[in-house]
Amino acid sequence: MQFEAATCAGSATLGCQTPGHACEHRQLSSGSMAGAKGPRAVAMQFLAAFLANVVAMNTGYIVGWSAVSLPVLESNTTEPSVNPLDRPLTRDESSWVASLMVMASMPGPAVSSAVSRRWGYKLAGYLLGAFDILAGLTVMFAPSFPVLLLGRVLTGFGAGCSPVVSTTYISEAAQEHVRGSLGTFFALMFNAGVLLAYTVGAVAPYRIVCAGAVVLPALYLCSFFFLPESPQYLLSKGRSEEAAESLRWFRAAGHDVDAELKALQSTLSSGTVEKGHKRLSIPEFFKDRAARRGLIALVVLILNQQLSGGMTILNYVVEMLSSTGNGGSAAWSAVVVATLQFAATFLSSALVDRAGRRPLLLATNAGMAACLTALGGYFFAQASGYDVDPVWWLPASVMSFSLVLGAIGIGSLLFVILNELFSPDALPVAISVGLALQTVATTAVLKLYVVLVVWLQPYGCYWFYAVSCILSNVYILLFLPETKNRPIKDIISDLRGESKKTRAHKHRYNQVTAVESQT
């Protein structure tokens, strides 16, 4: 998940990155009857993406909470209005407060997937909002370290659930030509939440900071109330009239809802996924060629995200920006970093459906590799005794630029691509396995960085990260299919190695089967 550290502004997603959902009823061909493509035609889809991802904003907020709250909880003051705990936290206890949230997020995707698959996204969203409010209140009024840990475990579990309820709900309602832009809303709102936490933490006391993690899920509950149930879910349950009403809410006036509904029904009934609309078991998942190749791509992208040096760079940027000597500079430097992340993710949202996934990943990885190479060269020259004063500006500049590139590329696109690489019956396993691997990778990167610095020196670490970006680009260039504006079933066919002729034959067969079933 995209909860890499307290100071991380969501350079990817516990994610989640960005994200992701394990629902069998995912959009397969919505948008094939796209109709008009102007701003008004997709306005309701963008509104829904914003409202559904208020919960992602809360996820970012509770990640940012650690950066601004742990220094207060470690302070020696006994004033309850400053530190409400019965005693100051030790550094080791603070690390547990930060890291337990990451660990607690692991079962979230599987649980929220099961709930939304059986009872729908609406109920899953209501339960998540109520649960997040309870978790926020537990942290806000925790009188001691054990209760605070309990609150962080609860917030972590809710954070693990949030990508399921938000990103795949939107992917099922999105038309293909805006699916990428809508998919980046999780990262966008996540970074907005981190920015909000840093800003509130710079000007407000501890209790007010905690109150934000109660207000945001309450706003999410209110906003989610006005959104319809996923048309894909309704159709999979045989509720065709309600599915049509849901599609009409998401589509512009004049859109041919009946034609799109028939296309979706044909996809479901004709067996686009050969094993039907039933969740694959783990053994079945690994026997499926498309699922295996999709998982390999997901693992490479997760490693790309974690080994691009984003976490290390983020911490160095904060340290450099806070060296001005002003008392409040540390808090405001975090605000600057979060602002960079948010602006970069906004740019990614604007570009993803224009430039495509692969070009954005290739370009940003190449840029990060160049920045990291230059940064390693700076520290190598410094360690070798060369005078680096003439280029004093280089470390802060390239660190910030690399941070921005990471947020535009892999940081925002991981959840977008995750939702496009797997068939509906394989996605639940992919989400659970992928996000578990991401949590392990995040923990390993955070814990092993100190060891790498000793082994490789700082310049060696940055060069290692640069090589990781280059190797990721090799895989992306050779093996990752472009998913921009493509039906999910075509992407799955690519992963299975099917030719265009085979796909055309299957399409004709499905059309004939659908006509025969209607007659």
JOURFEN-V996478 format. One record per pair of residues at least 12 apart in sequence whose ideal C-beta (glycine too) atoms are under 8 Angstrom apart, sorted by the first residue. I is the first residue (numbers start at 1). J is the second residue. Records with the same first field share a line. If there is no record, write none. Layout:
I: J + J
This chain:
1: 13 + 14 + 15 + 16 + 17 + 102 + 105 + 159 + 160 + 163 + 435 + 438 + 439 + 442
2: 14 + 15 + 16 + 17 + 18 + 19 + 63 + 187 + 190 + 411 + 414 + 438
3: 15 + 16 + 59 + 63 + 101 + 102 + 105 + 156 + 159 + 442
4: 306 + 310 + 311 + 442 + 445 + 446
5: 66 + 98 + 311 + 314 + 315 + 446
6: 63 + 64 + 65 + 66 + 67 + 70 + 98
7: 67 + 314 + 315 + 318 + 334 + 337
8: 63 + 194 + 310 + 311 + 314
9: 60 + 64 + 191 + 194 + 195 + 314 + 337 + 338 + 340 + 341 + 342 + 407
10: 60 + 63 + 187 + 190 + 191 + 193 + 194 + 341 + 345 + 407 + 411
11: 305 + 310 + 311 + 314 + 341 + 403 + 406 + 407 + 411
12: 187 + 305 + 306 + 310 + 406 + 410 + 411 + 412 + 414
13: 163 + 186 + 187 + 190 + 305 + 411 + 414 + 415
14: 59 + 63 + 102 + 105 + 159 + 160 + 163 + 435 + 438 + 439 + 442
15: 163 + 186 + 187 + 190 + 414 + 415 + 435 + 438
16: 163 + 186 + 190 + 414 + 415 + 435 + 438
17: 163 + 186 + 187 + 190 + 305 + 411 + 414 + 415 + 438
18: 163 + 167 + 183 + 184 + 186 + 187 + 190 + 412 + 413 + 414 + 415 + 416 + 418
19: 56 + 163 + 166 + 167 + 183 + 186 + 187 + 414 + 415 + 416 + 418 + 419
20: 109 + 163 + 164 + 167 + 168 + 415 + 418 + 419 + 431 + 434 + 435
21: 109 + 112 + 113 + 116 + 163 + 164 + 165 + 167 + 168 + 169 + 171 + 419 + 427 + 431
22: 109 + 110 + 113 + 117 + 164 + 168 + 427 + 428 + 429 + 430 + 431 + 432
23: 113 + 116 + 117 + 164 + 168 + 172 + 230 + 232 + 233 + 424 + 427 + 428
24: 117 + 236 + 277 + 278 + 279 + 424 + 425 + 427 + 428
25: 117 + 172 + 230 + 232 + 233 + 235 + 236 + 277 + 424
26: 168 + 171 + 172 + 232 + 419 + 424 + 427 + 488
27: 171 + 172 + 173 + 174 + 179 + 232 + 488
28: 264 + 267 + 268 + 272 + 424 + 487 + 488 + 489
29: 263 + 264 + 267 + 487 + 488 + 489
30: 172 + 173 + 174 + 175 + 176 + 231 + 232 + 260 + 264
31: 174 + 175 + 176 + 177 + 179 + 487
32: 176 + 260 + 263 + 487
33: 255 + 256 + 259 + 260 + 263
34: 175 + 176 + 177
35: 251 + 252 + 254 + 255 + 256
36: 252 + 254 + 255
37: 175 + 177
40: 252
41: 251 + 252 + 255
42: 175 + 178 + 252
43: 252
44: 249 + 250 + 251 + 252
45: 170 + 173 + 174 + 175 + 178 + 182 + 250
46: 178 + 181 + 182
48: 170 + 173 + 227 + 250
49: 170 + 174 + 182 + 185
50: 185 + 189
51: 220 + 223 + 224 + 226 + 227
52: 125 + 165 + 166 + 169 + 170 + 185 + 223 + 224 + 227
53: 166 + 167 + 170 + 185 + 186 + 188 + 189
54: 189 + 216 + 219 + 220 + 223 + 224
55: 125 + 128 + 129 + 132 + 162 + 165 + 166 + 216 + 217 + 220 + 224
56: 162 + 163 + 166 + 185 + 186 + 187 + 189 + 190 + 193
57: 189 + 190 + 192 + 193 + 196 + 216
58: 132 + 158 + 162 + 193 + 213 + 216 + 217 + 220
59: 158 + 159 + 162 + 190 + 193
60: 189 + 190 + 191 + 192 + 193 + 194 + 195 + 196 + 197
61: 193 + 194 + 196 + 197 + 212 + 213 + 216
62: 101 + 136 + 155 + 159 + 193 + 197 + 213
63: 101 + 159 + 190 + 193 + 194 + 197
64: 193 + 194 + 195 + 196 + 197 + 198 + 201 + 334 + 338
65: 139 + 197 + 201 + 209 + 210 + 212 + 213
66: 97 + 98 + 101
67: 197 + 198 + 201 + 334
68: 197 + 198 + 200 + 201 + 202 + 209 + 331 + 334
69: 201 + 206 + 209 + 210
70: 89 + 94 + 97 + 98
72: 206
73: 85 + 88 + 89 + 94 + 97 + 148 + 206
74: 88 + 89 + 90 + 91 + 94
75: 88
76: 88
81: 205 + 207
82: 205 + 206
83: 206
84: 141 + 142 + 143 + 206 + 207
85: 142 + 143 + 144 + 145 + 148
86: 143 + 144
87: 145
89: 145
93: 145
96: 149
97: 148 + 149 + 152
99: 443 + 446
100: 149 + 152 + 153 + 156
101: 152 + 153 + 155 + 156 + 159
102: 156 + 439 + 442 + 443
103: 156 + 439 + 443
104: 152 + 153 + 154 + 155 + 156 + 157 + 159 + 160
105: 156 + 157 + 159 + 160 + 435 + 439
106: 160 + 435 + 436 + 439
107: 157 + 160
108: 156 + 157 + 158 + 159 + 160 + 161 + 162 + 164
109: 160 + 161 + 163 + 164 + 431 + 432 + 435
110: 428 + 431 + 432
111: 157 + 161
112: 124 + 128 + 160 + 161 + 162 + 164 + 165
113: 164 + 428 + 431 + 432
115: 127
116: 164 + 165 + 168 + 169 + 233
117: 279 + 428
120: 229 + 230 + 233 + 234
121: 165 + 169 + 229 + 230 + 233
122: 224 + 227 + 229
124: 161 + 164 + 165
125: 165 + 169 + 220 + 221 + 224
126: 221 + 224
128: 158 + 161 + 162 + 165 + 217 + 220
129: 217 + 218 + 220 + 221 + 224
130: 217 + 221
131: 154 + 157 + 158 + 161
132: 155 + 158 + 213 + 216 + 217 + 220
133: 214 + 217 + 218 + 221
134: 154
135: 151 + 154 + 155 + 157 + 158 + 213
136: 151 + 155 + 210 + 211 + 213 + 214 + 217
137: 214
138: 150 + 151 + 154
139: 151 + 152 + 155 + 210 + 213
140: 207 + 210 + 211 + 213 + 214
155: 213
158: 217
160: 435
163: 186 + 415 + 435
164: 431
166: 185 + 186
167: 183 + 185 + 186 + 415 + 419
168: 419 + 427
169: 230
170: 182 + 183 + 185
171: 183 + 419
172: 230 + 231 + 232 + 233
173: 230 + 231 + 232 + 246 + 250
175: 251
176: 485 + 486 + 487
177: 353 + 485
178: 353
179: 353 + 416 + 420 + 485
180: 352 + 353 + 357 + 413 + 416 + 483 + 484
181: 349 + 350 + 352 + 353
183: 352 + 415 + 416 + 419
184: 345 + 348 + 349 + 352 + 412 + 413 + 416
185: 349
186: 415
187: 345 + 348 + 407 + 411 + 412 + 415
188: 342 + 345 + 346 + 348 + 349 + 412
191: 338 + 341 + 342 + 345 + 407
192: 342
193: 216
194: 338 + 341 + 342
195: 335 + 338 + 339 + 341 + 342
196: 212
197: 209 + 212
198: 331 + 334 + 335 + 337 + 338
199: 335 + 338
200: 212
201: 331 + 334
202: 328 + 331 + 332 + 334 + 335
228: 245 + 246 + 249 + 250
229: 242 + 246
230: 246
231: 243 + 244 + 246 + 247 + 250 + 261 + 264
232: 264
234: 246
235: 261 + 264 + 265 + 268
236: 268 + 277
240: 261 + 265
243: 261 + 264
244: 257 + 258 + 261
247: 260 + 261
262: 514
265: 514
266: 510 + 511 + 514
267: 489 + 510
269: 513 + 514 + 517
270: 509 + 510 + 513 + 514
271: 510
272: 423 + 489 + 492 + 510
273: 423 + 424 + 425 + 426 + 492
275: 425
276: 425
277: 424 + 425
278: 425
279: 425 + 428 + 429
280: 425 + 426 + 428 + 429
281: 429
282: 429 + 433
285: 426 + 429 + 430
288: 426
289: 495 + 496 + 497
290: 422 + 423 + 426 + 492 + 493 + 495 + 496
291: 422 + 423 + 426 + 429 + 430
293: 479 + 495
294: 421 + 422 + 426 + 430 + 495
295: 430 + 433 + 434
296: 479
297: 417 + 421 + 475 + 479 + 480
298: 417 + 418 + 421 + 430 + 434
299: 434 + 437
300: 472 + 475 + 476 + 480
301: 410 + 414 + 417 + 418 + 472
302: 414 + 434 + 437 + 438 + 441
303: 441 + 468 + 472
304: 361 + 365 + 410 + 468 + 469 + 472
305: 406 + 410 + 411 + 414 + 438
306: 438 + 441 + 442 + 444 + 445
307: 445 + 464 + 465 + 468 + 469
308: 365 + 368 + 372 + 402 + 406 + 410 + 465 + 468 + 469 + 472
309: 368 + 372 + 402 + 461 + 462 + 465 + 466
310: 402 + 403 + 406 + 411
311: 445 + 446 + 449
312: 449 + 461 + 462 + 465
313: 399 + 402 + 403 + 406
314: 337 + 403
316: 395 + 399
317: 333 + 337 + 396 + 399 + 400 + 403
318: 330 + 333 + 334 + 337
320: 395 + 396 + 399
321: 333 + 336 + 337 + 396
337: 403
340: 400 + 403 + 404 + 407
341: 403 + 404 + 407 + 411
343: 404
344: 403 + 404 + 405 + 406 + 407 + 408 + 411 + 412
345: 407 + 408 + 411 + 412
347: 408
348: 360 + 407 + 408 + 409 + 411 + 412 + 413
349: 412
351: 408
352: 412 + 413 + 416 + 484
353: 484 + 485
356: 482 + 484
357: 413 + 416 + 417 + 480 + 482 + 483 + 484
358: 476 + 477 + 480 + 482
360: 408 + 409 + 413
361: 409 + 410 + 413 + 472 + 473 + 476 + 480
362: 473 + 476 + 477
363: 409
364: 405 + 406 + 408 + 409 + 410
365: 409 + 410 + 469 + 470 + 472 + 473 + 476
366: 469 + 470 + 473
367: 401 + 402 + 405
368: 402 + 405 + 406 + 409 + 465 + 466 + 469
369: 466 + 467 + 469 + 470 + 473
370: 466
371: 398 + 399 + 401 + 402 + 405
372: 398 + 402 + 462 + 463 + 465 + 466 + 469
373: 462 + 463 + 466
374: 394 + 398
375: 394 + 395 + 398 + 399 + 402 + 459 + 462
376: 458 + 459 + 460 + 461 + 462 + 463 + 466
377: 459
378: 391 + 394 + 395 + 398 + 459
379: 457 + 458 + 459 + 462
380: 457 + 459
383: 457 + 458 + 459
410: 472
417: 480 + 483
418: 430 + 431 + 434
420: 483 + 486 + 488 + 491
421: 483 + 491 + 495
422: 492
423: 488 + 489 + 492
449: 461
452: 464
481: 494 + 495
490: 503
493: 506
